[in-house]
Amino acid sequence: MKSLKTRSGEMHFPVFLPDGTRGIVRSVDSSDLEACGIEAIVVNTLHLTTKPGLTTVNGIGGIHEFMNFHHPVISDSGGFQVYSLITESKAGTIHKDGFTYKLEQEKEKQTLTPEKCIQHQFRIGADIIYCLDYCTHPSAPDETQIESVELTIKWAKRCKKEYENQIKIRKISDEERPLIFGVVQGGNSKELRKKCVDALMEIGFDGYGFGGWPIDDEGKLLEMVGFVAELVGAGYPKHALGIGKPENLVRAFIAGYEIFDCVIPTRDARHKRLYTFKNYDSIENIDDLADGFYKYLYMQDDIHIKDFRPIEEGCDCHTCRHFTRSYLHHLFRIGDTLANRLATIHNLRFYTRLTDKLRQING
């Protein structure tokens, strides 16, 4: 699969989406994203529901108008964030109808059901929406993994029903409808993963995401990631949810995934950690993207004080074309917010240059 058409434009595969959790990719605006070659972003349903609130986002016409970003937007269900909240702070419960939780700043408990999840995403106006799923950690006991798959399947059926209901109520044509993806759970059990894939494909979705923890304790991609891709097959777009380290993006692409998102490049940029290819022009095949094809620059290091080279020779991003390592080091040292913007622009362009190479290699 070379690309995916949505109502807000086409995503060419492979594609990397920065996380615009609250309707903003931190430190940059929509024109910066376009200049970096970003084709789409991911926003978070739970966070947008809380701040600024769906009446605000919907009031101007949806997330595209709110952000002034007129390209594809994926909204995740918010389920992972609620699951994390419940497991880390015990501020809620998981039950057959969804999640009940209480945010720290809120007085009242909230309930996230499959129906509400879909309704919220329609109000956001995303181009690809996600079913509510029950994420688990790989170390969770077998009975939890089984419950996770059973609830994920039941919720997916309810999500699909509500999705079809919203299409009917809103009188949305097939050409203008948002796409809907399901999430494959099952932990490290091949049997449960297969059960989940089979059930989700029987319900019928436009694409599928890998749910749960895709990385081992050493930061490497788990075998299960490739196993799920094989089960889904080549006929559907596959989203490697949260997979974002450059080497893991490449591994997941080889395993069959086309869509990637992660906070790593933007977060690292704000923490003075920048990515550079060791020799971008020499990359001609997939073997050239084995471990070690890039390195980090740490902009707080004094070695950059009088280094008047760009971050990376040959990089065409705004930062590399107009500023030096010395200047970026200076900005970080004095704590000026321009440092975050320039660093983020470079890291995002690193990622789109990486996906550009993978497209070229893939023909």
C-alpha positions in Angstrom: 0.0 0.0 0.0 1.5 3.3 -1.2 -0.9 5.8 0.3 -4.2 6.4 2.0 -6.8 8.9 0.9 -8.7 10.8 3.6 -11.3 13.6 3.3 -8.5 16.1 4.1 -5.9 14.8 1.8 -3.6 11.9 1.1 -1.0 10.3 3.3 1.9 8.8 1.4 3.4 5.7 3.0 5.4 5.4 5.1 4.3 8.5 7.0 5.3 9.9 10.4 2.8 11.8 12.5 4.0 14.1 15.3 1.8 14.1 18.4 -0.4 17.2 18.6 -2.0 16.0 21.8 -3.9 19.1 22.8 -4.2 20.5 19.3 -0.6 21.7 19.1 2.7 20.2 18.2 4.7 21.8 20.9 6.8 24.9 19.8 5.8 24.9 16.1 2.8 26.1 14.1 1.0 24.7 11.1 3.3 26.5 8.6 6.3 25.0 10.3 4.8 21.6 10.0 4.1 22.0 6.3 7.6 23.3 5.7 9.0 20.2 7.4 7.0 17.9 5.1 4.6 16.8 7.8 1.5 15.3 6.1 -0.6 14.5 9.1 -0.8 14.7 12.9 -2.3 12.8 15.8 -4.4 14.5 18.5 -5.8 13.1 21.7 -9.5 12.8 22.3 -9.3 12.7 26.1 -7.1 15.8 26.4 -9.1 17.8 23.8 -12.3 16.9 25.6 -10.8 18.4 28.8 -9.0 21.4 27.4 -10.1 23.4 25.5 -13.3 21.3 25.4 -15.2 19.9 22.4 -17.6 22.9 22.2 -14.7 25.1 21.6 -13.1 22.8 18.9 -16.4 22.2 17.3 -17.5 25.8 17.5 -15.0 26.9 14.9 -15.7 24.0 12.6 -13.4 21.2 14.0 -9.8 20.5 14.7 -8.5 21.6 11.2 -9.9 25.1 11.5 -9.0 25.3 15.2 -5.3 24.5 14.5 -5.2 26.0 11.0 -3.9 22.6 9.8 -5.6 21.5 6.7 -4.2 18.1 6.3 -5.2 14.7 7.7 -5.7 14.4 11.4 -5.9 11.2 13.4 -7.6 11.2 16.8 -6.8 8.4 19.2 -9.6 7.2 21.4 -8.1 8.4 24.7 -8.3 4.9 26.1 -4.6 4.5 26.7 -4.5 7.8 28.6 -7.4 6.7 30.8 -5.8 3.3 31.3 -2.6 5.0 32.4 -4.4 7.3 34.8 -6.3 4.4 36.4 -3.2 2.1 36.7 -0.8 4.8 37.9 -3.0 6.8 40.3 -5.9 4.4 40.9 -8.3 7.3 40.0 -10.9 5.1 38.3 -12.0 1.7 37.2 -12.3 -0.5 34.1 -15.7 -2.2 33.5 -17.7 -3.8 30.8 -19.0 -0.5 29.5 -15.7 1.4 29.4 -13.7 3.5 31.8 -14.8 5.5 34.8 -12.1 8.0 35.9 -11.5 11.3 37.7 -9.0 13.8 36.4 -6.9 15.6 39.1 -8.4 19.0 38.3 -12.0 17.8 38.0 -14.5 17.4 40.8 -16.8 14.9 39.2 -16.0 11.4 37.8 -16.2 10.9 34.1 -17.2 7.9 32.1 -15.7 7.0 28.7 -17.8 4.5 26.8 -17.4 3.2 23.3 -20.3 5.4 22.2 -19.0 8.5 23.8 -15.5 7.8 22.4 -16.9 7.8 18.8 -19.2 10.8 19.5 -16.3 12.9 20.8 -14.1 12.1 17.8 -16.9 13.1 15.3 -17.1 16.4 17.2 -13.3 16.8 16.9 -13.6 16.4 13.2 -10.7 14.0 12.7 -10.1 12.2 9.4 -9.2 8.9 11.0 -10.9 7.9 14.3 -10.1 5.0 16.6 -12.2 2.5 18.5 -11.9 2.4 22.3 -9.7 -0.4 23.4 -8.4 -1.9 26.7 -4.6 -1.6 26.7 -2.5 -3.9 29.0 1.1 -4.2 29.9 2.9 -7.3 28.6 3.6 -8.4 32.2 -0.1 -8.4 33.1 -1.5 -11.8 34.1 -3.2 -14.1 31.6 -6.7 -13.4 32.9 -6.1 -9.6 32.4 -4.9 -10.2 28.8 -8.0 -12.3 28.1 -10.3 -9.7 29.6 -8.5 -7.0 27.6 -9.2 -8.8 24.3 -12.8 -9.7 25.1 -13.6 -6.1 26.1 -11.6 -4.6 23.1 -13.7 -6.8 20.8 -17.0 -5.9 22.5 -16.2 -2.2 22.5 -15.1 -2.4 18.9 -18.6 -3.7 17.9 -20.2 -0.9 19.9 -17.9 1.7 18.3 -18.7 0.5 14.8 -22.4 0.6 15.5 -22.1 4.1 16.9 -19.9 5.2 14.0 -22.6 4.0 11.5 -25.2 5.8 13.6 -23.2 9.1 13.5 -22.8 8.8 9.7 -26.5 8.4 9.3 -27.5 11.2 11.7 -25.0 13.6 10.2 -25.8 12.5 6.6 -22.2 12.1 5.7 -21.4 10.6 2.3 -19.0 7.8 1.8 -16.5 10.2 0.2 -16.7 12.6 3.2 -16.8 10.1 6.1 -13.9 9.7 8.5 -12.1 6.4 8.4 -12.3 4.2 11.4 -9.5 2.0 12.8 -9.6 -0.8 15.3 -6.8 -1.7 17.8 -5.3 -5.1 18.2 -4.6 -6.2 21.8 -3.5 -9.5 23.2 -0.2 -8.8 25.0 2.5 -11.3 24.2 0.1 -14.1 23.4 -0.1 -15.1 19.7 -3.3 -16.9 20.3 -5.0 -13.8 21.8 -3.6 -11.5 19.1 -5.0 -13.8 16.4 -8.4 -13.9 18.2 -8.4 -10.1 18.4 -7.4 -9.6 14.7 -9.9 -12.2 13.5 -12.8 -10.6 15.4 -11.9 -7.0 14.4 -11.6 -8.0 10.8 -15.0 -9.7 10.9 -16.5 -6.4 12.3 -14.8 -4.6 9.5 -12.5 -1.5 9.8 -10.6 0.7 7.4 -7.3 0.0 9.1 -5.7 -1.4 12.2 -3.3 -0.3 14.9 -0.9 -2.3 17.1 -2.1 -1.9 20.7 -0.1 -2.4 23.8 3.7 -2.3 24.4 5.6 -2.8 21.2 9.1 -2.4 22.7 11.1 -4.6 25.1 13.1 -3.6 28.1 16.1 -2.9 25.9 14.2 -0.6 23.6 13.9 -3.1 20.7 10.9 -4.0 18.7 9.0 -7.1 19.9 8.4 -10.1 17.6 4.7 -9.6 18.2 4.7 -6.4 16.2 5.6 -8.3 13.0 3.2 -11.1 13.9 0.2 -8.8 14.1 1.2 -7.2 10.7 1.2 -10.6 9.1 -2.2 -11.4 10.5 -3.8 -8.2 9.2 -2.1 -8.6 5.8 -1.2 -6.1 3.1 -4.7 -5.1 2.2 -5.2 -2.7 5.1 -3.2 0.3 6.4 -1.4 -0.6 9.7 -0.5 1.9 12.4 2.4 1.2 14.6 1.0 3.2 17.5 3.6 5.0 19.6 6.6 3.5 17.7 8.9 6.4 17.0 12.6 5.8 17.6 14.2 6.0 14.2 15.6 2.4 14.2 12.3 1.0 15.4 10.4 2.9 12.8 12.6 1.3 10.2 12.1 -2.2 11.7 8.3 -1.7 11.9 8.2 -0.5 8.3 10.1 -3.7 7.3 7.6 -5.7 9.3 4.7 -4.2 7.3 3.5 -1.0 9.0 2.9 2.3 7.2 1.8 4.8 9.8 3.9 5.9 12.8 3.5 8.4 15.6 5.5 9.3 18.6 6.4 12.2 21.0 10.1 11.4 20.9 11.4 13.8 18.2 9.6 16.8 19.6 10.3 16.0 23.2 14.0 15.3 22.5 14.2 18.6 20.6 13.0 20.5 23.7 15.6 18.6 25.7 18.5 19.7 23.5 18.8 16.3 21.7 19.0 16.6 17.9 19.2 13.8 15.3 21.6 13.8 12.4 22.2 11.2 9.6 25.7 9.9 9.4 25.6 10.0 5.6 22.1 10.6 4.2 23.2 10.6 0.5 24.8 7.1 0.8 21.5 5.5 1.9 20.4 3.4 -1.1 18.8 0.3 0.3 17.2 -0.9 3.5 20.4 -2.5 4.7 21.9 1.0 4.9 19.3 1.8 7.6 20.5 -0.8 10.0 21.4 0.2 13.5 23.8 3.1 13.6 22.6 5.1 10.6 22.2 8.3 12.7 23.6 10.0 15.8 22.6 12.5 18.4 23.9 16.0 19.0 23.6 17.4 22.5 23.2 21.1 22.2 24.1 21.9 25.8 27.7 20.6 25.2 30.3 23.4 25.2 31.9 21.9 22.0 29.2 23.8 20.1 30.0 27.3 21.4 32.0 28.3 18.4 30.8 25.7 15.9 29.4 27.6 13.0 28.2 24.6 11.0 24.5 23.8 10.6 23.1 21.0 12.7 23.5 18.6 9.7 25.3 19.3 6.5 22.9 18.7 3.6 19.8 19.0 5.7 17.3 21.4 4.0 15.3 22.3 7.1 14.7 26.0 8.0 17.1 25.6 11.0 20.0 24.2 9.1 19.6 26.6 6.2 19.7 29.7 8.4 21.3 29.0 11.7 24.4 27.4 13.2 25.1 25.0 16.1 26.7 27.9 17.9 23.5 30.0 17.7 21.3 27.1 18.8 23.6 26.4 21.7 23.4 30.1 22.7 19.6 30.1 22.6 19.3 27.0 24.8 21.9 28.5 27.2 20.0 31.7 27.7 16.7 29.8 27.8 15.1 31.5 24.8 12.0 29.7 23.5 13.2 30.1 19.9 15.6 27.3 20.7 12.6 24.9 21.1 11.1 25.9 17.8 14.4 25.6 15.8 15.3 22.3 17.3 11.8 20.9 16.8 11.8 21.9 13.1 15.1 20.1 12.6 14.0 16.9 14.3 10.7 16.7 12.5 12.5 17.3 9.2 14.9 14.4 10.1 11.9 12.1 10.4 10.3 13.2 7.1 13.7 12.8 5.3 13.8 9.3 6.8 10.3 8.4 5.5 11.3 10.0 2.2 14.2 7.5 2.0 12.0 4.6 2.8 9.6 5.6 0.1 12.4 5.8 -2.4 13.8 2.4 -1.4 10.3 0.9 -1.5 9.8 2.2 -5.0 
